[in-house]
Amino acid sequence: MGGLIGASMVWLNTTKKGREVKGKLLDQAADIYLEVKDKIMRSEAMEKLSKQEFVVMVREAVDKYAVQNGLAGKVKKMLTKLISTQWGNLQKELQKRQKLS
């Protein structure tokens, strides 16, 4: 299993097609993250948002995006994991926003 994961990572980073796929995934993840972030920033309960609630919002946004763009289940999982890792960055942005208010 580890060999397959390693081989796929090498493919994503070394081949032209792999870099294109990786770039497309990162672009999609960025679009979805911005959508979720905007929704959170407009929310009245943004200071009380938990990581679990954030992940639920990410899943919902990825599911919606996947339906609109015909994404496969594996791609949905990768996007959900990738965007969910942005919890720390979102927390920093929320703290900055609170300091400016």
Backbone as XML, in Angstrom:
<?xml version="1.0"?>
<chain id="A" units="angstrom">
  <residue number="1" name="MET">
    <atom name="N" x="0.835" y="-1.194" z="0.000"/>
    <atom name="CA" x="0.000" y="0.000" z="0.000"/>
    <atom name="C" x="0.876" y="1.252" z="0.000"/>
  </residue>
  <residue number="2" name="GLY">
    <atom name="N" x="1.912" y="1.236" z="0.840"/>
    <atom name="CA" x="2.815" y="2.383" z="0.900"/>
    <atom name="C" x="3.503" y="2.639" z="-0.425"/>
  </residue>
  <residue number="3" name="GLY">
    <atom name="N" x="3.838" y="1.546" z="-1.121"/>
    <atom name="CA" x="4.473" y="1.681" z="-2.428"/>
    <atom name="C" x="3.573" y="2.357" z="-3.439"/>
  </residue>
  <residue number="4" name="LEU">
    <atom name="N" x="2.281" y="2.020" z="-3.395"/>
    <atom name="CA" x="1.322" y="2.639" z="-4.311"/>
    <atom name="C" x="1.168" y="4.127" z="-4.022"/>
  </residue>
  <residue number="5" name="ILE">
    <atom name="N" x="1.094" y="4.458" z="-2.745"/>
    <atom name="CA" x="0.963" y="5.872" z="-2.371"/>
    <atom name="C" x="2.211" y="6.630" z="-2.795"/>
  </residue>
  <residue number="6" name="GLY">
    <atom name="N" x="3.377" y="6.024" z="-2.534"/>
    <atom name="CA" x="4.628" y="6.658" z="-2.934"/>
    <atom name="C" x="4.715" y="6.856" z="-4.436"/>
  </residue>
  <residue number="7" name="ALA">
    <atom name="N" x="4.311" y="5.843" z="-5.181"/>
    <atom name="CA" x="4.351" y="5.932" z="-6.643"/>
    <atom name="C" x="3.414" y="7.028" z="-7.147"/>
  </residue>
  <residue number="8" name="SER">
    <atom name="N" x="2.240" y="7.140" z="-6.533"/>
    <atom name="CA" x="1.303" y="8.173" z="-6.982"/>
    <atom name="C" x="1.824" y="9.563" z="-6.647"/>
  </residue>
  <residue number="9" name="MET">
    <atom name="N" x="2.502" y="9.704" z="-5.504"/>
    <atom name="CA" x="3.070" y="11.007" z="-5.151"/>
    <atom name="C" x="4.190" y="11.384" z="-6.119"/>
  </residue>
  <residue number="10" name="VAL">
    <atom name="N" x="5.011" y="10.412" z="-6.484"/>
    <atom name="CA" x="6.075" y="10.670" z="-7.464"/>
    <atom name="C" x="5.448" y="11.082" z="-8.786"/>
  </residue>
  <residue number="11" name="TRP">
    <atom name="N" x="4.399" y="10.387" z="-9.201"/>
    <atom name="CA" x="3.720" y="10.711" z="-10.456"/>
    <atom name="C" x="3.180" y="12.139" z="-10.428"/>
  </residue>
  <residue number="12" name="LEU">
    <atom name="N" x="2.531" y="12.526" z="-9.307"/>
    <atom name="CA" x="1.954" y="13.868" z="-9.202"/>
    <atom name="C" x="3.019" y="14.956" z="-9.256"/>
  </residue>
  <residue number="13" name="ASN">
    <atom name="N" x="4.212" y="14.649" z="-8.787"/>
    <atom name="CA" x="5.247" y="15.672" z="-8.698"/>
    <atom name="C" x="6.245" y="15.670" z="-9.842"/>
  </residue>
  <residue number="14" name="THR">
    <atom name="N" x="6.346" y="14.575" z="-10.593"/>
    <atom name="CA" x="7.405" y="14.519" z="-11.605"/>
    <atom name="C" x="6.923" y="14.503" z="-13.047"/>
  </residue>
  <residue number="15" name="THR">
    <atom name="N" x="5.723" y="14.054" z="-13.290"/>
    <atom name="CA" x="5.254" y="14.018" z="-14.671"/>
    <atom name="C" x="4.462" y="15.281" z="-15.003"/>
  </residue>
  <residue number="16" name="LYS">
    <atom name="N" x="4.451" y="15.627" z="-16.256"/>
    <atom name="CA" x="3.710" y="16.816" z="-16.690"/>
    <atom name="C" x="2.221" y="16.660" z="-16.374"/>
  </residue>
  <residue number="17" name="LYS">
    <atom name="N" x="1.677" y="15.510" z="-16.719"/>
    <atom name="CA" x="0.258" y="15.261" z="-16.457"/>
    <atom name="C" x="-0.025" y="15.280" z="-14.950"/>
  </residue>
  <residue number="18" name="GLY">
    <atom name="N" x="0.877" y="14.702" z="-14.162"/>
    <atom name="CA" x="0.713" y="14.697" z="-12.712"/>
    <atom name="C" x="0.709" y="16.099" z="-12.134"/>
  </residue>
  <residue number="19" name="ARG">
    <atom name="N" x="1.613" y="16.941" z="-12.618"/>
    <atom name="CA" x="1.651" y="18.334" z="-12.147"/>
    <atom name="C" x="0.378" y="19.072" z="-12.546"/>
  </residue>
  <residue number="20" name="GLU">
    <atom name="N" x="-0.155" y="18.769" z="-13.723"/>
    <atom name="CA" x="-1.414" y="19.400" z="-14.155"/>
    <atom name="C" x="-2.566" y="18.979" z="-13.244"/>
  </residue>
  <residue number="21" name="VAL">
    <atom name="N" x="-2.634" y="17.693" z="-12.932"/>
    <atom name="CA" x="-3.693" y="17.183" z="-12.048"/>
    <atom name="C" x="-3.558" y="17.800" z="-10.664"/>
  </residue>
  <residue number="22" name="LYS">
    <atom name="N" x="-2.336" y="17.827" z="-10.150"/>
    <atom name="CA" x="-2.082" y="18.409" z="-8.835"/>
    <atom name="C" x="-2.484" y="19.885" z="-8.815"/>
  </residue>
  <residue number="23" name="GLY">
    <atom name="N" x="-2.115" y="20.622" z="-9.846"/>
    <atom name="CA" x="-2.472" y="22.030" z="-9.933"/>
    <atom name="C" x="-3.974" y="22.246" z="-9.976"/>
  </residue>
  <residue number="24" name="LYS">
    <atom name="N" x="-4.654" y="21.396" z="-10.735"/>
    <atom name="CA" x="-6.113" y="21.500" z="-10.825"/>
    <atom name="C" x="-6.767" y="21.225" z="-9.474"/>
  </residue>
  <residue number="25" name="LEU">
    <atom name="N" x="-6.280" y="20.201" z="-8.765"/>
    <atom name="CA" x="-6.816" y="19.889" z="-7.442"/>
    <atom name="C" x="-6.601" y="21.048" z="-6.474"/>
  </residue>
  <residue number="26" name="LEU">
    <atom name="N" x="-5.416" y="21.634" z="-6.508"/>
    <atom name="CA" x="-5.141" y="22.759" z="-5.614"/>
    <atom name="C" x="-6.010" y="23.964" z="-5.951"/>
  </residue>
  <residue number="27" name="ASP">
    <atom name="N" x="-6.246" y="24.209" z="-7.233"/>
    <atom name="CA" x="-7.140" y="25.301" z="-7.636"/>
    <atom name="C" x="-8.560" y="25.056" z="-7.145"/>
  </residue>
  <residue number="28" name="GLN">
    <atom name="N" x="-9.033" y="23.826" z="-7.304"/>
    <atom name="CA" x="-10.375" y="23.481" z="-6.840"/>
    <atom name="C" x="-10.466" y="23.641" z="-5.323"/>
  </residue>
  <residue number="29" name="ALA">
    <atom name="N" x="-9.454" y="23.184" z="-4.620"/>
    <atom name="CA" x="-9.440" y="23.287" z="-3.156"/>
    <atom name="C" x="-9.470" y="24.755" z="-2.727"/>
  </residue>
  <residue number="30" name="ALA">
    <atom name="N" x="-8.717" y="25.601" z="-3.417"/>
    <atom name="CA" x="-8.688" y="27.020" z="-3.076"/>
    <atom name="C" x="-10.058" y="27.660" z="-3.282"/>
  </residue>
  <residue number="31" name="ASP">
    <atom name="N" x="-10.715" y="27.320" z="-4.381"/>
    <atom name="CA" x="-12.052" y="27.861" z="-4.653"/>
    <atom name="C" x="-13.040" y="27.460" z="-3.559"/>
  </residue>
  <residue number="32" name="ILE">
    <atom name="N" x="-13.015" y="26.201" z="-3.189"/>
    <atom name="CA" x="-13.942" y="25.702" z="-2.167"/>
    <atom name="C" x="-13.621" y="26.324" z="-0.813"/>
  </residue>
  <residue number="33" name="TYR">
    <atom name="N" x="-12.338" y="26.420" z="-0.465"/>
    <atom name="CA" x="-11.941" y="27.022" z="0.810"/>
    <atom name="C" x="-12.437" y="28.462" z="0.896"/>
  </residue>
  <residue number="34" name="LEU">
    <atom name="N" x="-12.270" y="29.229" z="-0.173"/>
    <atom name="CA" x="-12.729" y="30.618" z="-0.163"/>
    <atom name="C" x="-14.239" y="30.704" z="0.029"/>
  </residue>
  <residue number="35" name="GLU">
    <atom name="N" x="-14.967" y="29.783" z="-0.587"/>
    <atom name="CA" x="-16.427" y="29.752" z="-0.413"/>
    <atom name="C" x="-16.788" y="29.488" z="1.044"/>
  </residue>
  <residue number="36" name="VAL">
    <atom name="N" x="-16.128" y="28.495" z="1.650"/>
    <atom name="CA" x="-16.403" y="28.156" z="3.047"/>
    <atom name="C" x="-16.001" y="29.315" z="3.960"/>
  </residue>
  <residue number="37" name="LYS">
    <atom name="N" x="-14.840" y="29.893" z="3.697"/>
    <atom name="CA" x="-14.356" y="31.005" z="4.517"/>
    <atom name="C" x="-15.318" y="32.191" z="4.458"/>
  </residue>
  <residue number="38" name="ASP">
    <atom name="N" x="-15.787" y="32.523" z="3.273"/>
    <atom name="CA" x="-16.748" y="33.626" z="3.133"/>
    <atom name="C" x="-18.024" y="33.347" z="3.917"/>
  </residue>
  <residue number="39" name="LYS">
    <atom name="N" x="-18.494" y="32.117" z="3.845"/>
    <atom name="CA" x="-19.700" y="31.738" z="4.579"/>
    <atom name="C" x="-19.480" y="31.895" z="6.082"/>
  </residue>
  <residue number="40" name="ILE">
    <atom name="N" x="-18.310" y="31.502" z="6.549"/>
    <atom name="CA" x="-17.994" y="31.615" z="7.970"/>
    <atom name="C" x="-17.868" y="33.073" z="8.376"/>
  </residue>
  <residue number="41" name="MET">
    <atom name="N" x="-17.217" y="33.888" z="7.572"/>
    <atom name="CA" x="-17.026" y="35.300" z="7.893"/>
    <atom name="C" x="-18.352" y="36.048" z="7.964"/>
  </residue>
  <residue number="42" name="ARG">
    <atom name="N" x="-19.328" y="35.611" z="7.196"/>
    <atom name="CA" x="-20.655" y="36.239" z="7.225"/>
    <atom name="C" x="-21.493" y="35.739" z="8.390"/>
  </residue>
  <residue number="43" name="SER">
    <atom name="N" x="-21.046" y="34.665" z="9.008"/>
    <atom name="CA" x="-21.804" y="34.038" z="10.083"/>
    <atom name="C" x="-21.681" y="34.834" z="11.380"/>
  </residue>
  <residue number="44" name="GLU">
    <atom name="N" x="-22.746" y="34.836" z="12.140"/>
    <atom name="CA" x="-22.737" y="35.515" z="13.430"/>
    <atom name="C" x="-21.996" y="34.703" z="14.486"/>
  </residue>
  <residue number="45" name="ALA">
    <atom name="N" x="-21.854" y="33.412" z="14.263"/>
    <atom name="CA" x="-21.238" y="32.536" z="15.254"/>
    <atom name="C" x="-19.807" y="32.160" z="14.890"/>
  </residue>
  <residue number="46" name="MET">
    <atom name="N" x="-19.129" y="33.004" z="14.126"/>
    <atom name="CA" x="-17.805" y="32.624" z="13.652"/>
    <atom name="C" x="-16.798" y="32.480" z="14.788"/>
  </residue>
  <residue number="47" name="GLU">
    <atom name="N" x="-16.954" y="33.228" z="15.873"/>
    <atom name="CA" x="-16.011" y="33.116" z="16.989"/>
    <atom name="C" x="-16.164" y="31.791" z="17.722"/>
  </residue>
  <residue number="48" name="LYS">
    <atom name="N" x="-17.332" y="31.181" z="17.643"/>
    <atom name="CA" x="-17.610" y="29.947" z="18.366"/>
    <atom name="C" x="-17.473" y="28.699" z="17.495"/>
  </residue>
  <residue number="49" name="LEU">
    <atom name="N" x="-17.037" y="28.874" z="16.268"/>
    <atom name="CA" x="-16.946" y="27.761" z="15.329"/>
    <atom name="C" x="-15.898" y="26.761" z="15.789"/>
  </residue>
  <residue number="50" name="SER">
    <atom name="N" x="-16.273" y="25.494" z="15.840"/>
    <atom name="CA" x="-15.330" y="24.439" z="16.214"/>
    <atom name="C" x="-14.730" y="23.824" z="14.956"/>
  </residue>
  <residue number="51" name="LYS">
    <atom name="N" x="-13.649" y="23.097" z="15.140"/>
    <atom name="CA" x="-13.019" y="22.427" z="14.003"/>
    <atom name="C" x="-13.991" y="21.429" z="13.393"/>
  </residue>
  <residue number="52" name="GLN">
    <atom name="N" x="-14.741" y="20.727" z="14.222"/>
    <atom name="CA" x="-15.699" y="19.747" z="13.719"/>
    <atom name="C" x="-16.760" y="20.422" z="12.847"/>
  </residue>
  <residue number="53" name="GLU">
    <atom name="N" x="-17.238" y="21.571" z="13.279"/>
    <atom name="CA" x="-18.230" y="22.299" z="12.480"/>
    <atom name="C" x="-17.616" y="22.771" z="11.157"/>
  </residue>
  <residue number="54" name="PHE">
    <atom name="N" x="-16.356" y="23.188" z="11.218"/>
    <atom name="CA" x="-15.647" y="23.598" z="10.008"/>
    <atom name="C" x="-15.554" y="22.435" z="9.023"/>
  </residue>
  <residue number="55" name="VAL">
    <atom name="N" x="-15.185" y="21.257" z="9.513"/>
    <atom name="CA" x="-15.049" y="20.083" z="8.649"/>
    <atom name="C" x="-16.402" y="19.717" z="8.033"/>
  </residue>
  <residue number="56" name="VAL">
    <atom name="N" x="-17.477" y="19.847" z="8.794"/>
    <atom name="CA" x="-18.816" y="19.577" z="8.252"/>
    <atom name="C" x="-19.129" y="20.554" z="7.120"/>
  </residue>
  <residue number="57" name="MET">
    <atom name="N" x="-18.800" y="21.822" z="7.323"/>
    <atom name="CA" x="-19.037" y="22.818" z="6.278"/>
    <atom name="C" x="-18.198" y="22.513" z="5.036"/>
  </residue>
  <residue number="58" name="VAL">
    <atom name="N" x="-16.969" y="22.066" z="5.253"/>
    <atom name="CA" x="-16.096" y="21.705" z="4.133"/>
    <atom name="C" x="-16.696" y="20.538" z="3.364"/>
  </residue>
  <residue number="59" name="ARG">
    <atom name="N" x="-17.144" y="19.511" z="4.084"/>
    <atom name="CA" x="-17.746" y="18.347" z="3.407"/>
    <atom name="C" x="-18.946" y="18.756" z="2.570"/>
  </residue>
  <residue number="60" name="GLU">
    <atom name="N" x="-19.798" y="19.596" z="3.135"/>
    <atom name="CA" x="-20.982" y="20.043" z="2.400"/>
    <atom name="C" x="-20.585" y="20.816" z="1.143"/>
  </residue>
  <residue number="61" name="ALA">
    <atom name="N" x="-19.603" y="21.695" z="1.270"/>
    <atom name="CA" x="-19.165" y="22.487" z="0.118"/>
    <atom name="C" x="-18.517" y="21.600" z="-0.942"/>
  </residue>
  <residue number="62" name="VAL">
    <atom name="N" x="-17.715" y="20.621" z="-0.508"/>
    <atom name="CA" x="-17.074" y="19.711" z="-1.457"/>
    <atom name="C" x="-18.131" y="18.850" z="-2.150"/>
  </residue>
  <residue number="63" name="ASP">
    <atom name="N" x="-19.112" y="18.366" z="-1.398"/>
    <atom name="CA" x="-20.180" y="17.566" z="-2.004"/>
    <atom name="C" x="-20.926" y="18.366" z="-3.074"/>
  </residue>
  <residue number="64" name="LYS">
    <atom name="N" x="-21.249" y="19.598" z="-2.759"/>
    <atom name="CA" x="-21.950" y="20.464" z="-3.714"/>
    <atom name="C" x="-21.084" y="20.698" z="-4.954"/>
  </residue>
  <residue number="65" name="TYR">
    <atom name="N" x="-19.827" y="21.014" z="-4.736"/>
    <atom name="CA" x="-18.893" y="21.251" z="-5.839"/>
    <atom name="C" x="-18.726" y="19.994" z="-6.686"/>
  </residue>
  <residue number="66" name="ALA">
    <atom name="N" x="-18.657" y="18.840" z="-6.026"/>
    <atom name="CA" x="-18.471" y="17.570" z="-6.745"/>
    <atom name="C" x="-19.652" y="17.274" z="-7.654"/>
  </residue>
  <residue number="67" name="VAL">
    <atom name="N" x="-20.854" y="17.545" z="-7.180"/>
    <atom name="CA" x="-22.048" y="17.323" z="-7.998"/>
    <atom name="C" x="-22.030" y="18.258" z="-9.208"/>
  </residue>
  <residue number="68" name="GLN">
    <atom name="N" x="-21.693" y="19.509" z="-8.976"/>
    <atom name="CA" x="-21.679" y="20.489" z="-10.061"/>
    <atom name="C" x="-20.611" y="20.197" z="-11.105"/>
  </residue>
  <residue number="69" name="ASN">
    <atom name="N" x="-19.500" y="19.583" z="-10.657"/>
    <atom name="CA" x="-18.361" y="19.385" z="-11.559"/>
    <atom name="C" x="-18.075" y="17.923" z="-11.870"/>
  </residue>
  <residue number="70" name="GLY">
    <atom name="N" x="-18.938" y="17.018" z="-11.424"/>
    <atom name="CA" x="-18.788" y="15.603" z="-11.741"/>
    <atom name="C" x="-17.509" y="14.970" z="-11.209"/>
  </residue>
  <residue number="71" name="LEU">
    <atom name="N" x="-17.162" y="15.264" z="-9.964"/>
    <atom name="CA" x="-15.937" y="14.716" z="-9.383"/>
    <atom name="C" x="-16.169" y="13.325" z="-8.804"/>
  </residue>
  <residue number="72" name="ALA">
    <atom name="N" x="-15.144" y="12.497" z="-8.872"/>
    <atom name="CA" x="-15.205" y="11.138" z="-8.330"/>
    <atom name="C" x="-15.065" y="11.169" z="-6.812"/>
  </residue>
  <residue number="73" name="GLY">
    <atom name="N" x="-15.448" y="10.072" z="-6.182"/>
    <atom name="CA" x="-15.397" y="9.957" z="-4.729"/>
    <atom name="C" x="-14.007" y="10.154" z="-4.155"/>
  </residue>
  <residue number="74" name="LYS">
    <atom name="N" x="-12.989" y="9.614" z="-4.823"/>
    <atom name="CA" x="-11.611" y="9.761" z="-4.327"/>
    <atom name="C" x="-11.163" y="11.218" z="-4.375"/>
  </residue>
  <residue number="75" name="VAL">
    <atom name="N" x="-11.572" y="11.918" z="-5.395"/>
    <atom name="CA" x="-11.217" y="13.332" z="-5.520"/>
    <atom name="C" x="-11.913" y="14.121" z="-4.410"/>
  </residue>
  <residue number="76" name="LYS">
    <atom name="N" x="-13.165" y="13.786" z="-4.140"/>
    <atom name="CA" x="-13.889" y="14.445" z="-3.055"/>
    <atom name="C" x="-13.165" y="14.255" z="-1.727"/>
  </residue>
  <residue number="77" name="LYS">
    <atom name="N" x="-12.714" y="13.029" z="-1.463"/>
    <atom name="CA" x="-12.005" y="12.756" z="-0.210"/>
    <atom name="C" x="-10.717" y="13.557" z="-0.124"/>
  </residue>
  <residue number="78" name="MET">
    <atom name="N" x="-9.969" y="13.605" z="-1.230"/>
    <atom name="CA" x="-8.713" y="14.359" z="-1.233"/>
    <atom name="C" x="-8.971" y="15.843" z="-0.996"/>
  </residue>
  <residue number="79" name="LEU">
    <atom name="N" x="-9.974" y="16.392" z="-1.660"/>
    <atom name="CA" x="-10.291" y="17.809" z="-1.478"/>
    <atom name="C" x="-10.733" y="18.093" z="-0.049"/>
  </residue>
  <residue number="80" name="THR">
    <atom name="N" x="-11.558" y="17.211" z="0.512"/>
    <atom name="CA" x="-12.023" y="17.402" z="1.885"/>
    <atom name="C" x="-10.849" y="17.396" z="2.853"/>
  </residue>
  <residue number="81" name="LYS">
    <atom name="N" x="-9.944" y="16.443" z="2.695"/>
    <atom name="CA" x="-8.769" y="16.383" z="3.573"/>
    <atom name="C" x="-7.901" y="17.623" z="3.410"/>
  </residue>
  <residue number="82" name="LEU">
    <atom name="N" x="-7.662" y="18.001" z="2.180"/>
    <atom name="CA" x="-6.808" y="19.146" z="1.900"/>
    <atom name="C" x="-7.374" y="20.432" z="2.499"/>
  </residue>
  <residue number="83" name="ILE">
    <atom name="N" x="-8.645" y="20.661" z="2.294"/>
    <atom name="CA" x="-9.267" y="21.895" z="2.792"/>
    <atom name="C" x="-9.400" y="21.865" z="4.307"/>
  </residue>
  <residue number="84" name="SER">
    <atom name="N" x="-9.691" y="20.709" z="4.872"/>
    <atom name="CA" x="-9.830" y="20.599" z="6.327"/>
    <atom name="C" x="-8.538" y="20.940" z="7.048"/>
  </residue>
  <residue number="85" name="THR">
    <atom name="N" x="-7.400" y="20.743" z="6.392"/>
    <atom name="CA" x="-6.123" y="21.079" z="7.021"/>
    <atom name="C" x="-5.922" y="22.587" z="7.152"/>
  </residue>
  <residue number="86" name="GLN">
    <atom name="N" x="-6.802" y="23.364" z="6.581"/>
    <atom name="CA" x="-6.686" y="24.820" z="6.635"/>
    <atom name="C" x="-7.330" y="25.417" z="7.883"/>
  </residue>
  <residue number="87" name="TRP">
    <atom name="N" x="-7.762" y="24.590" z="8.812"/>
    <atom name="CA" x="-8.403" y="25.051" z="10.046"/>
    <atom name="C" x="-7.513" y="26.057" z="10.779"/>
  </residue>
  <residue number="88" name="GLY">
    <atom name="N" x="-6.236" y="25.760" z="10.921"/>
    <atom name="CA" x="-5.315" y="26.653" z="11.624"/>
    <atom name="C" x="-5.195" y="28.004" z="10.941"/>
  </residue>
  <residue number="89" name="ASN">
    <atom name="N" x="-5.115" y="28.004" z="9.627"/>
    <atom name="CA" x="-5.041" y="29.266" z="8.883"/>
    <atom name="C" x="-6.312" y="30.085" z="9.055"/>
  </residue>
  <residue number="90" name="LEU">
    <atom name="N" x="-7.446" y="29.411" z="9.050"/>
    <atom name="CA" x="-8.715" y="30.102" z="9.242"/>
    <atom name="C" x="-8.771" y="30.731" z="10.631"/>
  </residue>
  <residue number="91" name="GLN">
    <atom name="N" x="-8.307" y="29.997" z="11.642"/>
    <atom name="CA" x="-8.292" y="30.524" z="13.005"/>
    <atom name="C" x="-7.447" y="31.802" z="13.075"/>
  </residue>
  <residue number="92" name="LYS">
    <atom name="N" x="-6.296" y="31.800" z="12.419"/>
    <atom name="CA" x="-5.426" y="32.982" z="12.408"/>
    <atom name="C" x="-6.130" y="34.162" z="11.734"/>
  </residue>
  <residue number="93" name="GLU">
    <atom name="N" x="-6.819" y="33.889" z="10.634"/>
    <atom name="CA" x="-7.537" y="34.961" z="9.935"/>
    <atom name="C" x="-8.665" y="35.519" z="10.796"/>
  </residue>
  <residue number="94" name="LEU">
    <atom name="N" x="-9.356" y="34.651" z="11.515"/>
    <atom name="CA" x="-10.433" y="35.105" z="12.393"/>
    <atom name="C" x="-9.879" y="35.955" z="13.533"/>
  </residue>
  <residue number="95" name="GLN">
    <atom name="N" x="-8.745" y="35.554" z="14.071"/>
    <atom name="CA" x="-8.119" y="36.332" z="15.156"/>
    <atom name="C" x="-7.686" y="37.704" z="14.657"/>
  </residue>
  <residue number="96" name="LYS">
    <atom name="N" x="-7.108" y="37.770" z="13.473"/>
    <atom name="CA" x="-6.706" y="39.062" z="12.901"/>
    <atom name="C" x="-7.922" y="39.956" z="12.708"/>
  </residue>
  <residue number="97" name="ARG">
    <atom name="N" x="-8.987" y="39.350" z="12.230"/>
    <atom name="CA" x="-10.212" y="40.128" z="11.984"/>
    <atom name="C" x="-10.774" y="40.678" z="13.289"/>
  </residue>
  <residue number="98" name="GLN">
    <atom name="N" x="-10.730" y="39.872" z="14.337"/>
    <atom name="CA" x="-11.230" y="40.314" z="15.637"/>
    <atom name="C" x="-10.386" y="41.455" z="16.184"/>
  </residue>
  <residue number="99" name="LYS">
    <atom name="N" x="-9.081" y="41.406" z="15.985"/>
    <atom name="CA" x="-8.196" y="42.470" z="16.463"/>
    <atom name="C" x="-8.459" y="43.780" z="15.726"/>
  </residue>
  <residue number="100" name="LEU">
    <atom name="N" x="-8.813" y="43.676" z="14.444"/>
    <atom name="CA" x="-9.083" y="44.882" z="13.655"/>
    <atom name="C" x="-10.435" y="45.492" z="13.982"/>
  </residue>
  <residue number="101" name="SER">
    <atom name="N" x="-11.322" y="44.700" z="14.543"/>
    <atom name="CA" x="-12.679" y="45.196" z="14.849"/>
    <atom name="C" x="-12.711" y="46.058" z="16.075"/>
  </residue>
</chain>
